[in-house]
Amino acid sequence: MLRVAVVGSGPSGVYTAQALLQQSRVPDVRVHVLDRLPTPYGLVRYGVAPDHEKIKSLQSQLRAVLEDDRITFLGHTEVGGEGGLSPARLKELYHAVVYCVGAASDRPLAVPGEGLPGSFSATEFVSWYSAHPDAARDGFALLARSAVVIGVGNVALDVARILARGAAELRGTDVPRAALESLGTSRVRDVHIVGRRGPSQARFTTKELRELGALPRARIVVDGAELMLDPAYAAVAGGPEGPPPPAVVRRNLDVLRGWAAAPPTAAVDGERRIRLRFFLRPVELLGRDGRVAGVRFARTAPDGAGGVRDTGVYEDVEAQLVLRAVGYRGTPLPGLPFDPVRGIVPHLAGRVVRDGTASPGEYVAGWIKRGPTGVIGSNRSCAKETVASLLEDAPLLVHREVSADPLGALRDEGLRPVEWEGWLSIERAESALGRSLGRRRVKIPDWPGLLGAAGDGRG
Protein backbone atom coordinates (compact mmCIF):
# COMPACT_ATOMS: atom_id res chain seq x y z
CA MET A 1 0.00 0.00 0.00
CA LEU A 2 1.26 3.48 -0.93
CA ARG A 3 0.37 6.03 1.75
CA VAL A 4 0.33 9.66 0.57
CA ALA A 5 -0.32 12.86 2.48
CA VAL A 6 -1.63 15.86 0.52
CA VAL A 7 -1.21 19.11 2.44
CA GLY A 8 -3.99 21.48 1.41
CA SER A 9 -7.60 20.78 0.41
CA GLY A 10 -8.06 23.50 -2.20
CA PRO A 11 -8.34 22.68 -5.91
CA SER A 12 -4.66 21.79 -6.35
CA GLY A 13 -4.76 19.43 -3.36
CA VAL A 14 -8.02 17.76 -4.39
CA TYR A 15 -6.91 17.42 -8.02
CA THR A 16 -3.70 15.81 -6.76
CA ALA A 17 -5.70 13.31 -4.71
CA GLN A 18 -7.98 12.66 -7.68
CA ALA A 19 -5.03 12.01 -10.01
CA LEU A 20 -3.62 9.52 -7.51
CA LEU A 21 -6.90 7.61 -7.41
CA GLN A 22 -7.35 7.60 -11.17
CA GLN A 23 -3.93 6.17 -12.04
CA SER A 24 -3.40 2.44 -12.56
CA ARG A 25 0.34 2.01 -11.97
CA VAL A 26 -0.05 1.64 -8.20
CA PRO A 27 -3.31 -0.21 -7.52
CA ASP A 28 -3.46 0.30 -3.74
CA VAL A 29 -3.20 3.95 -2.70
CA ARG A 30 -4.52 5.66 0.42
CA VAL A 31 -4.54 9.45 0.64
CA HIS A 32 -4.83 11.66 3.70
CA VAL A 33 -5.75 15.25 2.79
CA LEU A 34 -4.52 17.55 5.56
CA ASP A 35 -5.60 21.16 6.01
CA ARG A 36 -4.86 23.77 8.65
CA LEU A 37 -8.50 24.87 8.52
CA PRO A 38 -11.37 22.69 9.75
CA THR A 39 -13.09 23.19 6.39
CA PRO A 40 -12.14 21.92 2.91
CA TYR A 41 -11.99 23.58 -0.53
CA GLY A 42 -9.42 26.32 0.11
CA LEU A 43 -9.89 29.43 -2.03
CA VAL A 44 -13.08 28.04 -3.55
CA ARG A 45 -14.65 28.52 -0.11
CA TYR A 46 -12.58 31.47 1.09
CA GLY A 47 -11.56 33.32 -2.09
CA VAL A 48 -14.34 33.10 -4.67
CA ALA A 49 -16.70 36.07 -4.39
CA PRO A 50 -20.04 35.16 -2.76
CA ASP A 51 -22.03 36.37 -5.77
CA HIS A 52 -20.13 34.00 -8.09
CA GLU A 53 -22.41 31.05 -7.47
CA LYS A 54 -21.37 29.17 -10.61
CA ILE A 55 -17.70 29.12 -9.62
CA LYS A 56 -18.54 28.26 -6.01
CA SER A 57 -20.52 25.28 -7.29
CA LEU A 58 -17.14 23.71 -8.05
CA GLN A 59 -17.29 22.61 -4.42
CA SER A 60 -19.62 19.79 -5.44
CA GLN A 61 -16.92 18.37 -7.75
CA LEU A 62 -14.25 18.66 -5.08
CA ARG A 63 -16.62 17.07 -2.59
CA ALA A 64 -17.12 14.01 -4.79
CA VAL A 65 -13.38 13.39 -4.74
CA LEU A 66 -12.99 13.87 -0.99
CA GLU A 67 -15.86 11.45 -0.28
CA ASP A 68 -14.02 8.56 -1.93
CA ASP A 69 -13.37 5.75 0.58
CA ARG A 70 -9.64 5.83 -0.23
CA ILE A 71 -9.36 9.44 0.94
CA THR A 72 -9.42 10.69 4.52
CA PHE A 73 -9.95 14.41 5.17
CA LEU A 74 -8.07 15.72 8.22
CA GLY A 75 -8.92 19.35 8.87
CA HIS A 76 -7.55 21.47 11.70
CA THR A 77 -4.15 19.82 11.16
CA GLU A 78 -1.30 22.32 11.11
CA VAL A 79 1.80 21.56 9.05
CA GLY A 80 4.96 23.60 9.41
CA GLY A 81 3.58 26.22 11.79
CA GLU A 82 4.23 26.67 15.48
CA GLY A 83 3.17 23.46 17.20
CA GLY A 84 2.34 21.85 13.87
CA LEU A 85 3.71 18.80 12.11
CA SER A 86 7.12 19.21 10.52
CA PRO A 87 7.90 17.98 7.00
CA ALA A 88 10.41 15.60 8.61
CA ARG A 89 7.65 14.10 10.76
CA LEU A 90 5.33 13.73 7.77
CA LYS A 91 8.02 11.74 5.95
CA GLU A 92 8.07 9.34 8.88
CA LEU A 93 4.30 8.83 8.62
CA TYR A 94 3.78 8.67 4.83
CA HIS A 95 5.61 7.28 1.82
CA ALA A 96 5.08 10.56 -0.02
CA VAL A 97 3.91 14.07 0.86
CA VAL A 98 2.55 16.56 -1.68
CA TYR A 99 2.45 20.19 -0.52
CA CYS A 100 -0.42 22.17 -2.06
CA VAL A 101 -0.34 25.14 0.30
CA GLY A 102 -0.97 27.92 -2.22
CA ALA A 103 0.29 31.49 -2.00
CA ALA A 104 -1.07 32.88 1.23
CA SER A 105 0.46 36.36 1.40
CA ASP A 106 -0.20 39.44 -0.73
CA ARG A 107 2.30 41.66 -2.50
CA PRO A 108 2.81 45.07 -0.87
CA LEU A 109 2.83 48.38 -2.72
CA ALA A 110 6.02 49.41 -0.90
CA VAL A 111 5.05 53.10 -0.86
CA PRO A 112 4.96 55.61 2.02
CA GLY A 113 1.72 55.57 4.01
CA GLU A 114 0.81 51.99 3.14
CA GLY A 115 0.48 51.14 6.83
CA LEU A 116 -2.06 53.87 7.61
CA PRO A 117 -5.39 52.78 9.11
CA GLY A 118 -7.86 52.40 6.29
CA SER A 119 -5.28 50.76 4.02
CA PHE A 120 -5.69 47.00 3.54
CA SER A 121 -4.79 44.23 1.17
CA ALA A 122 -7.59 42.90 -0.99
CA THR A 123 -6.78 39.53 0.59
CA GLU A 124 -7.85 40.86 3.99
CA PHE A 125 -11.08 42.25 2.57
CA VAL A 126 -11.89 39.02 0.70
CA SER A 127 -11.18 36.96 3.83
CA TRP A 128 -13.56 39.20 5.81
CA TYR A 129 -16.54 38.88 3.49
CA SER A 130 -15.74 35.19 2.90
CA ALA A 131 -15.82 34.41 6.67
CA HIS A 132 -12.25 33.13 6.90
CA PRO A 133 -11.66 32.35 10.59
CA ASP A 134 -8.35 34.27 10.57
CA ALA A 135 -9.95 37.43 9.16
CA ALA A 136 -10.27 40.68 11.07
CA ARG A 137 -13.80 41.00 12.40
CA ASP A 138 -14.10 44.72 11.66
CA GLY A 139 -12.02 47.78 10.82
CA PHE A 140 -12.96 48.26 7.18
CA ALA A 141 -13.83 51.89 6.58
CA LEU A 142 -17.18 51.31 4.92
CA LEU A 143 -18.35 54.69 6.17
CA ALA A 144 -15.87 56.10 3.67
CA ARG A 145 -17.20 58.12 0.77
CA SER A 146 -14.50 57.07 -1.68
CA ALA A 147 -12.53 53.83 -2.04
CA VAL A 148 -9.51 53.13 -4.22
CA VAL A 149 -8.73 49.59 -5.41
CA ILE A 150 -5.19 49.39 -6.75
CA GLY A 151 -4.84 46.67 -9.37
CA VAL A 152 -6.65 45.61 -12.53
CA GLY A 153 -7.08 41.85 -12.16
CA ASN A 154 -10.13 39.75 -11.32
CA VAL A 155 -9.56 40.13 -7.56
CA ALA A 156 -9.64 43.91 -7.94
CA LEU A 157 -12.93 43.67 -9.83
CA ASP A 158 -14.33 41.29 -7.21
CA VAL A 159 -13.70 43.61 -4.27
CA ALA A 160 -14.92 46.64 -6.23
CA ARG A 161 -18.11 44.79 -7.17
CA ILE A 162 -18.79 43.78 -3.55
CA LEU A 163 -18.26 47.39 -2.44
CA ALA A 164 -20.74 48.55 -5.07
CA ARG A 165 -23.42 45.97 -4.32
CA GLY A 166 -26.21 46.59 -1.87
CA ALA A 167 -26.81 44.27 1.08
CA ALA A 168 -30.14 43.19 -0.40
CA GLU A 169 -28.31 41.75 -3.41
CA LEU A 170 -26.04 39.69 -1.15
CA ARG A 171 -28.68 38.33 1.24
CA GLY A 172 -29.10 35.24 -0.91
CA THR A 173 -25.40 34.38 -0.57
CA ASP A 174 -23.40 32.88 2.30
CA VAL A 175 -21.81 36.18 3.36
CA PRO A 176 -21.43 36.14 7.16
CA ARG A 177 -23.93 38.14 9.19
CA ALA A 178 -21.54 40.85 10.46
CA ALA A 179 -20.11 41.51 6.99
CA LEU A 180 -23.59 41.72 5.46
CA GLU A 181 -24.66 44.23 8.11
CA SER A 182 -21.57 46.37 7.53
CA LEU A 183 -22.04 46.30 3.77
CA GLY A 184 -25.66 47.28 4.32
CA THR A 185 -24.63 50.47 6.11
CA SER A 186 -21.78 51.27 3.70
CA ARG A 187 -21.56 54.90 2.56
CA VAL A 188 -19.08 54.21 -0.23
CA ARG A 189 -20.29 55.97 -3.36
CA ASP A 190 -17.13 56.20 -5.48
CA VAL A 191 -14.96 53.16 -6.21
CA HIS A 192 -11.80 53.82 -8.22
CA ILE A 193 -10.11 50.82 -9.87
CA VAL A 194 -6.62 51.93 -10.84
CA GLY A 195 -3.83 50.32 -12.88
CA ARG A 196 -0.34 51.58 -13.59
CA ARG A 197 -0.42 50.30 -17.15
CA GLY A 198 -2.98 50.37 -19.93
CA PRO A 199 -6.24 48.48 -20.44
CA SER A 200 -4.68 46.04 -22.91
CA GLN A 201 -2.35 44.84 -20.12
CA ALA A 202 -5.06 44.43 -17.48
CA ARG A 203 -5.49 40.91 -16.08
CA PHE A 204 -9.27 40.81 -15.69
CA THR A 205 -11.49 38.62 -17.84
CA THR A 206 -14.23 39.98 -20.07
CA LYS A 207 -16.86 38.17 -18.02
CA GLU A 208 -15.72 39.90 -14.82
CA LEU A 209 -15.57 43.24 -16.59
CA ARG A 210 -19.10 42.96 -17.97
CA GLU A 211 -20.42 42.05 -14.52
CA LEU A 212 -19.55 45.57 -13.37
CA GLY A 213 -21.82 47.01 -16.03
CA ALA A 214 -24.67 44.73 -14.93
CA LEU A 215 -24.70 45.97 -11.35
CA PRO A 216 -27.94 47.71 -10.36
CA ARG A 217 -27.61 51.30 -9.17
CA ALA A 218 -24.02 51.51 -10.36
CA ARG A 219 -22.59 53.71 -13.11
CA ILE A 220 -19.31 52.90 -14.85
CA VAL A 221 -17.08 55.88 -15.64
CA VAL A 222 -14.19 55.49 -18.10
CA ASP A 223 -11.98 58.28 -19.44
CA GLY A 224 -11.58 57.86 -23.19
CA ALA A 225 -8.42 59.96 -23.15
CA GLU A 226 -6.74 57.44 -20.82
CA LEU A 227 -7.78 54.57 -23.07
CA MET A 228 -6.27 56.28 -26.13
CA LEU A 229 -2.85 56.28 -24.46
CA ASP A 230 -2.78 52.51 -25.01
CA PRO A 231 -1.41 51.66 -28.49
CA ALA A 232 -3.53 48.51 -28.70
CA TYR A 233 -6.66 50.47 -27.83
CA ALA A 234 -5.84 53.12 -30.41
CA ALA A 235 -5.58 50.39 -33.06
CA VAL A 236 -8.92 48.86 -32.08
CA ALA A 237 -10.56 52.30 -32.05
CA GLY A 238 -9.40 53.07 -35.58
CA GLY A 239 -6.12 54.77 -34.81
CA PRO A 240 -2.64 53.94 -36.18
CA GLU A 241 -2.35 50.38 -37.46
CA GLY A 242 -0.51 47.91 -35.26
CA PRO A 243 -0.46 44.19 -34.54
CA PRO A 244 -3.95 42.94 -33.66
CA PRO A 245 -4.35 42.33 -29.93
CA PRO A 246 -5.40 38.90 -28.59
CA ALA A 247 -9.13 38.16 -28.68
CA VAL A 248 -9.66 38.59 -24.92
CA VAL A 249 -7.90 41.97 -25.01
CA ARG A 250 -9.99 43.09 -27.96
CA ARG A 251 -13.20 42.09 -26.16
CA ASN A 252 -12.13 43.99 -23.04
CA LEU A 253 -11.25 47.06 -25.08
CA ASP A 254 -14.60 46.95 -26.85
CA VAL A 255 -16.41 46.90 -23.48
CA LEU A 256 -14.33 49.81 -22.17
CA ARG A 257 -14.82 51.79 -25.38
CA GLY A 258 -18.58 51.39 -25.08
CA TRP A 259 -18.53 52.72 -21.53
CA ALA A 260 -16.28 55.64 -22.46
CA ALA A 261 -18.59 56.62 -25.32
CA ALA A 262 -21.79 56.45 -23.24
CA PRO A 263 -23.39 59.89 -22.78
CA PRO A 264 -23.32 61.25 -19.23
CA THR A 265 -26.44 60.68 -17.18
CA ALA A 266 -27.90 62.47 -14.19
CA ALA A 267 -26.95 61.06 -10.82
CA VAL A 268 -29.53 58.82 -9.16
CA ASP A 269 -30.08 58.77 -5.41
CA GLY A 270 -28.01 55.99 -3.86
CA GLU A 271 -26.08 55.40 -7.06
CA ARG A 272 -22.50 54.16 -6.84
CA ARG A 273 -19.89 55.21 -9.38
CA ILE A 274 -17.18 52.78 -10.45
CA ARG A 275 -14.32 54.63 -12.10
CA LEU A 276 -11.84 52.59 -14.14
CA ARG A 277 -8.50 54.42 -14.34
CA PHE A 278 -5.34 53.54 -16.25
CA PHE A 279 -1.72 54.70 -16.52
CA LEU A 280 -1.54 55.79 -12.87
CA ARG A 281 1.16 54.43 -10.55
CA PRO A 282 0.68 54.79 -6.77
CA VAL A 283 3.59 56.62 -5.15
CA GLU A 284 2.16 57.50 -1.72
CA LEU A 285 -0.88 56.99 0.48
CA LEU A 286 -1.86 60.34 1.95
CA GLY A 287 -3.01 60.68 5.54
CA ARG A 288 -5.17 62.99 7.57
CA ASP A 289 -5.90 62.74 11.30
CA GLY A 290 -3.95 59.49 11.47
CA ARG A 291 -5.93 57.70 8.74
CA VAL A 292 -5.65 57.26 5.02
CA ALA A 293 -7.26 60.15 3.14
CA GLY A 294 -6.12 59.66 -0.43
CA VAL A 295 -3.63 58.23 -2.88
CA ARG A 296 -1.03 60.15 -4.86
CA PHE A 297 -0.47 58.72 -8.32
CA ALA A 298 2.21 59.40 -10.91
CA ARG A 299 0.86 59.60 -14.45
CA THR A 300 2.59 56.99 -16.64
CA ALA A 301 2.82 56.45 -20.38
CA PRO A 302 3.87 53.52 -22.58
CA ASP A 303 7.64 53.25 -22.93
CA GLY A 304 7.55 51.46 -26.27
CA ALA A 305 8.95 48.23 -24.80
CA GLY A 306 5.85 46.83 -23.09
CA GLY A 307 6.32 48.78 -19.86
CA VAL A 308 5.55 52.30 -18.68
CA ARG A 309 7.52 55.39 -17.71
CA ASP A 310 6.64 58.24 -15.37
CA THR A 311 5.69 61.50 -17.06
CA GLY A 312 6.40 63.84 -14.15
CA VAL A 313 2.68 64.56 -13.68
CA TYR A 314 0.94 63.65 -10.43
CA GLU A 315 -2.69 63.27 -9.41
CA ASP A 316 -4.25 62.91 -5.95
CA VAL A 317 -7.41 60.81 -5.56
CA GLU A 318 -9.49 61.12 -2.40
CA ALA A 319 -10.00 57.85 -0.55
CA GLN A 320 -10.81 56.87 3.01
CA LEU A 321 -10.44 53.19 2.10
CA VAL A 322 -7.61 51.74 0.01
CA LEU A 323 -7.42 48.09 -1.05
CA ARG A 324 -4.34 46.81 -2.85
CA ALA A 325 -4.89 43.92 -5.27
CA VAL A 326 -1.50 43.60 -6.92
CA GLY A 327 -0.97 39.86 -6.60
CA TYR A 328 -0.36 36.97 -4.22
CA ARG A 329 2.92 35.51 -3.08
CA GLY A 330 3.96 32.19 -1.58
CA THR A 331 5.37 32.10 1.95
CA PRO A 332 8.07 29.80 3.36
CA LEU A 333 6.90 26.63 5.07
CA PRO A 334 9.32 25.78 7.93
CA GLY A 335 11.22 22.65 7.04
CA LEU A 336 10.92 23.06 3.26
CA PRO A 337 13.35 24.86 0.94
CA PHE A 338 12.07 28.16 -0.49
CA ASP A 339 12.98 30.42 -3.38
CA PRO A 340 12.45 33.96 -1.99
CA VAL A 341 12.72 35.60 -5.41
CA ARG A 342 9.99 33.57 -7.11
CA GLY A 343 8.03 32.84 -3.92
CA ILE A 344 7.87 29.09 -4.59
CA VAL A 345 9.36 25.82 -3.35
CA PRO A 346 12.15 24.85 -5.79
CA HIS A 347 11.28 21.69 -7.68
CA LEU A 348 11.85 19.52 -10.73
CA ALA A 349 8.54 18.51 -12.34
CA GLY A 350 6.96 18.71 -8.89
CA ARG A 351 9.78 16.97 -6.98
CA VAL A 352 11.02 19.19 -4.11
CA VAL A 353 14.68 20.11 -4.63
CA ARG A 354 16.96 20.26 -1.58
CA ASP A 355 20.55 21.44 -2.05
CA GLY A 356 20.29 20.98 -5.80
CA THR A 357 18.93 17.41 -5.63
CA ALA A 358 15.38 16.07 -5.84
CA SER A 359 14.20 14.91 -2.42
CA PRO A 360 12.54 11.46 -2.64
CA GLY A 361 9.01 11.47 -1.29
CA GLU A 362 8.49 15.27 -1.21
CA TYR A 363 6.45 17.04 -3.88
CA VAL A 364 4.62 20.29 -4.61
CA ALA A 365 1.61 21.26 -6.71
CA GLY A 366 -0.42 24.41 -7.27
CA TRP A 367 0.68 27.98 -6.60
CA ILE A 368 3.49 27.00 -4.23
CA LYS A 369 4.91 25.07 -7.19
CA ARG A 370 4.42 27.48 -10.09
CA GLY A 371 3.51 30.83 -8.51
CA PRO A 372 0.07 32.50 -8.42
CA THR A 373 -0.77 32.10 -12.10
CA GLY A 374 -3.59 30.59 -14.12
CA VAL A 375 -7.19 29.87 -13.26
CA ILE A 376 -8.69 27.16 -11.04
CA GLY A 377 -8.58 24.64 -13.88
CA SER A 378 -4.84 25.20 -14.32
CA ASN A 379 -4.31 23.24 -11.12
CA ARG A 380 -5.52 20.03 -12.76
CA SER A 381 -2.66 19.71 -15.28
CA CYS A 382 -0.21 20.96 -12.64
CA ALA A 383 -1.33 18.21 -10.25
CA LYS A 384 -1.10 15.54 -12.97
CA GLU A 385 2.53 16.45 -13.67
CA THR A 386 3.41 16.16 -9.99
CA VAL A 387 1.57 12.86 -9.59
CA ALA A 388 3.39 11.48 -12.65
CA SER A 389 6.70 12.24 -10.91
CA LEU A 390 5.47 10.64 -7.69
CA LEU A 391 4.40 7.49 -9.52
CA GLU A 392 7.80 7.21 -11.20
CA ASP A 393 9.33 7.22 -7.72
CA ALA A 394 6.70 4.90 -6.18
CA PRO A 395 8.61 1.59 -6.61
CA LEU A 396 11.29 2.93 -4.26
CA LEU A 397 8.97 4.90 -1.99
CA VAL A 398 6.61 2.05 -1.20
CA HIS A 399 9.40 -0.03 0.34
CA ARG A 400 10.32 2.67 2.85
CA GLU A 401 9.09 1.86 6.36
CA VAL A 402 6.38 4.28 7.54
CA SER A 403 3.64 4.29 10.14
CA ALA A 404 0.98 1.64 9.64
CA ASP A 405 -1.55 3.98 11.27
CA PRO A 406 -0.64 7.65 10.56
CA LEU A 407 -3.98 8.93 11.86
CA GLY A 408 -3.43 7.11 15.14
CA ALA A 409 0.07 8.58 15.32
CA LEU A 410 -1.36 12.07 14.86
CA ARG A 411 -3.81 11.50 17.69
CA ASP A 412 -1.02 10.16 19.90
CA GLU A 413 0.74 13.51 19.40
CA GLY A 414 -2.29 15.33 20.77
CA LEU A 415 -3.87 16.44 17.47
CA ARG A 416 -7.64 16.32 17.13
CA PRO A 417 -8.31 16.52 13.41
CA VAL A 418 -11.70 17.50 12.05
CA GLU A 419 -12.65 14.53 9.89
CA TRP A 420 -15.27 14.43 7.14
CA GLU A 421 -18.15 13.87 9.55
CA GLY A 422 -17.03 16.97 11.44
CA TRP A 423 -17.12 18.98 8.22
CA LEU A 424 -20.62 17.69 7.50
CA SER A 425 -21.63 18.87 10.98
CA ILE A 426 -20.27 22.33 10.16
CA GLU A 427 -22.32 22.34 6.96
CA ARG A 428 -25.46 21.48 8.88
CA ALA A 429 -24.75 24.20 11.44
CA GLU A 430 -24.29 26.79 8.70
CA SER A 431 -27.55 25.76 7.07
CA ALA A 432 -29.32 26.07 10.42
CA LEU A 433 -27.77 29.51 10.98
CA GLY A 434 -29.02 30.62 7.59
CA ARG A 435 -32.56 29.44 8.35
CA SER A 436 -32.54 31.27 11.69
CA LEU A 437 -31.67 34.50 9.85
CA GLY A 438 -34.23 34.02 7.10
CA ARG A 439 -31.50 33.34 4.59
CA ARG A 440 -29.93 30.40 2.89
CA ARG A 441 -26.77 28.89 4.34
CA VAL A 442 -24.59 31.44 6.21
CA LYS A 443 -20.93 30.81 6.95
CA ILE A 444 -19.62 30.52 10.49
CA PRO A 445 -16.80 33.09 10.63
CA ASP A 446 -14.72 32.16 13.69
CA TRP A 447 -12.57 29.32 15.01
CA PRO A 448 -14.64 28.57 18.16
CA GLY A 449 -17.82 28.45 16.13
CA LEU A 450 -16.35 26.12 13.50
CA LEU A 451 -14.73 23.75 15.97
CA GLY A 452 -17.81 23.75 18.16
CA ALA A 453 -19.98 22.92 15.16
CA ALA A 454 -17.63 20.06 14.20
CA GLY A 455 -18.47 18.46 17.56
CA ASP A 456 -17.98 14.72 17.64
CA GLY A 457 -16.47 14.87 14.15
CA ARG A 458 -13.15 15.82 15.70
CA GLY A 459 -10.74 12.92 16.08
Residue pairs with C-beta under 8 A, 6 or more apart in sequence:
1 28
1 29
1 30
1 398
2 26
2 28
2 29
2 30
2 95
2 96
2 394
2 397
2 398
3 30
3 32
3 93
3 94
3 95
3 96
3 402
3 403
3 406
4 20
4 29
4 30
4 31
4 32
4 94
4 95
4 96
4 97
4 98
4 390
5 31
5 32
5 34
5 90
5 93
5 94
5 96
5 97
5 98
5 406
6 13
6 16
6 17
6 31
6 32
6 33
6 34
6 97
6 98
6 100
7 13
7 34
7 35
7 79
7 90
7 97
7 98
7 99
7 100
7 101
8 33
8 34
8 35
8 42
8 99
8 100
8 101
8 102
8 366
9 33
9 34
9 35
9 37
9 40
9 41
9 42
9 62
9 66
9 73
9 75
10 41
10 42
10 43
10 44
10 100
10 102
10 366
10 379
11 42
11 43
11 44
11 58
11 62
11 366
11 376
11 379
11 380
12 42
12 100
12 102
12 365
12 366
12 367
12 369
12 379
12 382
12 383
13 33
13 35
13 42
13 98
13 100
13 365
13 366
14 33
14 40
14 41
14 62
14 65
14 66
15 365
15 379
15 380
15 382
15 383
15 384
16 98
16 100
16 365
16 383
16 386
16 387
17 31
17 33
17 65
17 66
17 71
18 65
18 383
19 383
19 384
19 387
20 29
20 31
20 387
20 390
21 29
21 31
21 65
21 68
21 70
21 71
23 29
23 387
23 391
25 391
25 394
26 391
26 394
26 398
29 70
30 70
30 71
30 72
31 70
31 71
31 72
32 71
32 72
32 74
32 94
32 406
32 407
33 40
33 66
33 71
33 72
33 73
33 74
34 74
34 77
34 79
34 85
34 417
35 42
35 73
35 74
35 75
35 76
35 77
36 76
36 77
36 78
36 79
36 81
36 84
37 46
37 75
37 76
37 133
38 75
38 76
38 418
38 422
38 423
38 426
38 450
38 451
38 454
39 45
39 75
39 418
39 423
39 426
39 450
40 62
40 63
40 66
40 73
40 75
40 423
41 59
41 62
42 102
43 102
44 55
44 56
44 58
44 59
44 62
44 376
45 56
45 59
45 130
46 126
46 127
46 130
46 131
46 132
47 126
47 130
48 55
48 56
48 130
49 126
49 158
49 161
49 162
50 56
50 129
50 130
50 162
50 170
50 173
50 174
50 175
51 161
51 162
51 165
51 169
51 170
51 173
52 158
53 173
55 376
58 376
65 71
66 73
66 420
67 420
72 407
72 419
72 420
73 418
73 419
73 420
73 423
74 407
74 410
74 417
74 418
74 419
74 459
75 417
75 418
75 419
75 422
75 423
75 454
76 415
76 416
76 417
76 418
76 451
76 454
76 458
77 84
77 85
77 410
77 415
77 417
78 84
78 85
79 85
79 86
79 87
79 90
79 99
79 101
79 333
80 86
80 87
80 333
80 334
80 335
80 336
81 334
85 410
85 413
85 415
86 334
86 335
87 97
87 99
87 333
87 335
87 336
87 362
88 335
90 97
91 97
91 361
91 362
92 402
92 403
93 402
93 403
93 406
93 409
93 410
94 361
94 402
94 403
94 406
95 361
95 394
95 397
95 398
95 400
95 402
96 361
96 362
96 363
96 390
96 393
96 394
96 397
97 361
97 362
97 363
98 350
98 363
98 364
98 365
98 386
98 387
98 390
99 333
99 336
99 345
99 352
99 362
99 363
99 364
99 365
99 368
100 364
100 365
100 366
100 368
100 383
101 330
101 333
101 366
101 368
102 328
102 330
102 366
102 367
102 368
103 328
103 329
103 330
103 331
103 343
103 367
103 368
103 371
103 372
104 328
104 330
104 331
105 123
105 328
105 329
105 330
105 331
106 121
106 122
106 123
106 124
106 324
106 326
106 327
106 328
106 329
107 324
107 326
107 327
107 328
107 329
108 114
108 121
108 324
109 150
109 282
109 285
109 324
109 326
111 282
111 283
111 284
111 285
112 284
112 285
113 119
113 284
113 285
113 286
113 287
113 292
114 285
114 324
116 285
116 287
116 290
116 291
116 292
117 139
117 141
117 290
117 291
117 292
118 141
118 144
118 291
118 292
118 320
118 321
118 322
119 285
119 292
119 322
119 324
120 139
120 140
120 321
120 322
120 323
120 324
121 323
121 324
121 325
122 149
122 151
122 155
122 156
122 158
122 159
122 323
122 324
122 325
123 328
124 135
124 136
125 140
125 159
125 162
125 323
126 155
126 158
126 159
127 134
127 135
127 136
128 135
128 136
128 137
128 140
128 179
129 162
129 175
129 176
129 179
129 183
130 443
131 174
131 175
131 176
131 179
131 443
131 444
131 445
132 445
133 445
133 446
133 447
133 450
135 445
137 178
137 445
137 446
138 178
138 182
140 182
140 321
141 291
141 292
141 320
141 321
142 182
142 183
142 185
142 186
142 187
142 188
142 321
143 185
143 186
143 187
143 320
144 187
144 188
144 319
144 320
144 321
145 187
145 188
145 189
145 190
145 318
145 320
146 188
146 189
146 190
146 191
146 192
146 317
146 318
146 319
146 320
146 321
147 160
147 163
147 188
147 190
147 191
147 192
147 319
147 320
147 321
147 322
147 323
148 191
148 192
148 194
148 295
148 317
148 319
148 321
148 322
148 323
149 156
149 159
149 160
149 163
149 191
149 192
149 193
149 194
149 323
149 325
150 156
150 194
150 282
150 295
150 322
150 323
150 324
150 325
150 326
151 193
151 194
151 195
151 324
151 325
151 326
151 327
152 193
152 194
152 195
152 197
152 199
152 202
152 203
152 204
152 276
152 278
153 202
153 203
153 204
153 325
153 327
154 203
154 204
154 205
154 208
155 325
156 193
156 204
156 323
156 325
157 193
157 204
157 208
157 209
157 211
157 212
158 208
159 323
159 325
160 191
160 193
160 212
160 274
161 211
161 212
161 215
162 170
162 183
163 186
163 188
163 191
163 272
164 188
164 191
164 212
164 215
164 218
164 272
164 274
165 183
165 215
166 183
166 184
166 216
166 217
167 180
167 181
167 183
167 184
168 184
169 216
170 180
170 183
171 180
171 439
172 439
172 440
173 440
174 430
174 434
174 440
174 441
174 442
174 443
175 183
175 442
175 443
176 442
176 443
176 444
176 445
177 437
177 442
178 445
179 445
188 272
188 321
189 271
189 272
189 273
190 272
190 273
190 275
191 272
191 273
191 274
191 275
192 275
192 277
192 317
192 319
193 274
193 275
193 276
193 277
194 277
194 278
194 280
194 282
194 295
194 297
194 317
195 201
195 202
195 277
195 278
195 279
195 280
196 279
196 280
196 281
196 282
196 300
196 308
197 278
197 279
197 300
197 307
197 308
198 227
198 229
198 230
198 231
198 232
198 233
198 278
198 279
198 302
198 308
199 227
199 230
199 233
199 252
199 253
199 256
199 276
199 278
200 230
200 231
200 232
200 233
200 245
200 249
200 252
200 253
201 230
202 252
202 278
204 252
205 248
206 248
206 251
206 252
206 255
209 252
209 255
209 256
210 255
212 218
212 220
212 274
213 220
213 255
213 259
215 272
215 274
217 268
217 270
217 271
217 272
218 271
218 272
218 273
218 274
219 265
219 267
219 268
219 271
219 272
219 273
219 274
220 259
220 262
220 273
220 274
220 276
221 259
221 273
221 274
221 275
221 276
222 256
222 259
222 260
222 275
222 276
223 260
223 277
224 257
224 260
224 261
226 277
226 278
226 279
227 233
227 237
227 253
227 256
227 257
227 260
227 278
228 234
228 237
228 239
229 278
229 279
229 301
229 302
230 253
230 278
230 279
230 302
231 240
231 242
231 302
232 242
232 245
232 249
232 253
233 239
233 253
233 256
233 257
234 240
234 242
235 241
235 242
235 243
235 244
235 245
236 245
236 250
236 253
236 254
236 257
237 253
237 257
244 250
245 253
256 276
259 276
277 317
279 299
279 300
279 301
279 308
280 297
280 298
280 299
280 300
280 315
281 297
281 298
281 300
281 308
281 310
282 295
282 296
282 297
283 296
283 297
283 298
283 314
284 295
284 296
285 292
285 294
285 295
285 296
285 322
286 292
286 293
286 294
286 295
286 296
286 316
287 293
288 294
291 320
292 319
292 320
292 321
292 322
293 318
293 319
293 320
294 316
294 317
294 318
294 319
295 316
295 317
295 319
295 322
296 314
296 315
296 316
297 314
297 315
297 316
297 317
298 310
298 311
298 312
298 313
298 314
299 310
299 311
299 312
299 313
299 314
299 315
300 308
300 309
300 310
300 311
301 308
301 309
301 311
302 308
302 309
303 309
327 372
328 367
328 372
329 343
329 372
330 338
330 343
330 344
330 345
330 367
330 368
330 371
330 372
331 343
332 338
332 340
333 345
333 368
336 345
336 352
336 362
337 345
337 346
337 352
337 353
337 354
337 355
338 344
338 345
338 346
339 345
339 346
342 371
343 371
344 364
344 367
344 368
344 369
344 370
344 371
345 352
345 364
345 368
345 369
346 352
346 353
347 353
347 358
347 363
347 364
347 369
348 358
348 389
349 385
349 386
349 388
349 389
350 363
350 364
350 365
350 369
350 385
350 386
350 387
350 388
350 389
350 390
351 358
351 359
351 362
351 363
351 389
351 393
352 358
352 359
352 362
352 363
352 364
353 359
354 362
360 393
360 396
360 397
361 393
361 397
361 400
363 386
363 389
363 390
364 386
365 379
365 382
365 383
365 385
365 386
365 387
366 379
366 382
366 383
367 373
369 382
369 386
370 382
374 382
390 397
403 409
407 417
407 459
410 417
410 459
411 417
411 459
415 459
416 458
416 459
417 458
417 459
418 426
418 451
418 454
418 457
418 458
418 459
419 457
419 458
419 459
420 457
421 456
421 457
422 454
422 455
422 456
422 457
422 458
423 454
423 457
424 457
425 453
425 454
425 455
425 456
425 457
426 444
426 450
426 453
426 454
426 457
427 441
428 453
429 444
429 449
429 453
430 441
430 442
430 443
430 444
430 453
431 440
431 441
433 441
433 442
433 444
434 440
434 441
434 442
444 450
444 453
451 458
